[in-house]
Every structure is written in C-alpha cells, then in structure tokens.
Amino acid sequence: MSDYLSDEEQAARLRSWWVANGINVLVIGVVALGGFLGYRYYDDSAQQSAEASTAALAEYQEADTAEREALGDELAEQFPGTAQHALVLLRRAALAAEESRLGDAAQALEAAIEVADDALIADLARIRLARVLQGLNRSEDALATLVKVKNVGYRSWALEVRGDIHMAANNVAQAHESYTAALEALAEGEERPILTVKLDTTAPSNGEYVPLQDTLNDALRKAEKALSEAAANDVDMESANE
C-alpha cells in the first residue's frame, strides 16, 4: 500500500520516522565515522611512532659512551614497551656482563623480557639471561628460564646452553642428552662444529659417562704415554744405528 500513498502522506510518514529514529541514525553514523577516522589516526600514529623509535635507537647506537646512557633513558621514557626499548636493555646487559657486573646484567635482561613486544627479542634475552644466571651460580633459575624459550629458531641454541649448564655441574649424562637434542634441532644445512665437539666430549666411554676432568686427565695420560713410547723408539733406533 505504501507505493500508492500521496506525496503528502509519504512526507508525513518520513517526518514521523525521522523524529522517532533520526537521532539513532546520527549516533550510529557518528560512531562509525569516528571509528574509521580513529583507526586511520591510530594507524598513522603507530607508523610515526615506529619510525621515531627506530631513529632514536640508531642515535643511541651511534652515540659515544658518555651520551649513550642518557639517550637510552630518553628512548625508554618516550617509547616504553617497544622492541627498541628492549634492544637498549640488551645492550646495557651486554656492557654490564663485559664488566663482570652480572647482577646488573641480569636485571637489564629481566627488564628486556618484561617490556619486549617481540617474541624473538624476548627469547634472545632469556638465553642470555640463562648464561648470566649460570655465572651467578643460579643454575636452577637458568634452566627454568631456558624452558620458556619457544621460538623454533632459538631451540638448538637454548638446548646447547642447557647442556653447558649441566656440564658445569658435572652432570655429564644430562649434558650429553641436551647436546644431542641441540644437534637434532639444527636447521637443515646448519652446522655448529663446537656443538659437535661438546657432544663427542660428553659421549659415554665403555658405556659410562665420565666427568670432563677425568676425560682430560685420561687424554693427558695417553699423550704422555705416546710421547714416552716415541722417545723410547727413537733411542732404540739410535742404538741400532750405532
């Protein structure tokens, strides 16, 4: 029937509908437009923030030692919780470790894990933290930290560090197990000769796992025996020639 209403009747109904629903249409329209503009603003703002934080990190990395500390504090204040913030903390941890300030290094790495918005950076910080905790004689904490490393690309490295921690505690069997897993976790075509040496060094001898010190002593004894036998052979040859 509405198709046959007069212009006046249709206009009257339109006015009536607008009075009843017009405000809702306006609200919905404003919200939708605001959401679109808000997204565009957020997207542009995020891009600008990323560019600014990257530039700040570059300035930090290029600065001399005297300026770097202040620039790092400024970056952390302006861009908290960013990858750049975490990288500054990683750098501070590295410097602290070089200066044997392992406590400070651990704090910086823990902070990096806390603020990192990138899982790769967080896992990198965890592996470095495990090394530092080992140096602080906190092996259990170090092993617990390595368990949290989830990135596939870091798996082999984390397993190797776990083996090193077990080896330092003279747990040769567990070290060998970790090194084996680390070797198996290598990407196709990837080689780590030092890891292979560690695996061979911890391999069981006559079915038993031998502490590294005993292995070294045995190698020294064999070397001394070989030298003695070689010297004796030289003496015998000289006597025969006479």
Secondary structure, DSSP 8 states (H G I E B T S, - for coil): -GGG--HHHHHHHHHHHHHHHHHHHHHHHHHHHHHHHHHHHHHHHHHHHHHHHHHHHHHHHHS-HHHHHHHHHHHHHHSTTSHHHHHHHHHHHHHHHHTT-HHHHHHHHHHHHHH-SSHHHHHHHHHHHHHHHHHTT-HHHHHHHHHT---HHHHHHHHHHHHHHHHHTT-HHHHHHHHHHHHHTS-TT---HHHHHHHHHTS-BTTB---HHHHHHHHHHHHHHHHHHHHHHHHHHHHHH-
